[in-house]
Amino acid sequence: MAIDTYLPVLLFIVVGALVGLALYVAGSAIGPNRPDAAKLAPYECGFDAFEDARMKFDVRYYLVAILFILFDLEIAFLFPWAMANAQVGLLGFWTAVVFLTVLVVGFVYEWKKGALDWE
């Protein structure tokens, strides 16, 4: 295992870290720093907090967020297929049709179960 194989990746990581650190230091040194009472307040919206910051969220919020991530991730799998559509042939096409069918059936199931309703 030669080091010259991984040298470009290591160099990229080191240069990226150095650029990020340099920009952070430059922003801290050059940027204005004039704190006042309003800027240091925990809420800058014009009124005091009226509830506890650790209040419980409705479980439907988490359910919709998880469903969004799930279906968004599954849709992201279609991009490589679309780019290689000419090379995958008829088998690849029918595989994508089955994949989309399962995706639509899952979406319809979640819709019928009321997971996407905000009542």
Buried (B, 14 or more C-beta within 10 A) or exposed (E): EEEEEEEEEEEEEEEEEEEEEEEEEEEEEEEEEEEEEEEEEEEEEEEEEEEEEEEEEEEBEEBBEEBEEBBEEBEEEEEEBEEEEEEBEEEBEEEBEEBBEEBEEBBEEBEEEEBBEEE
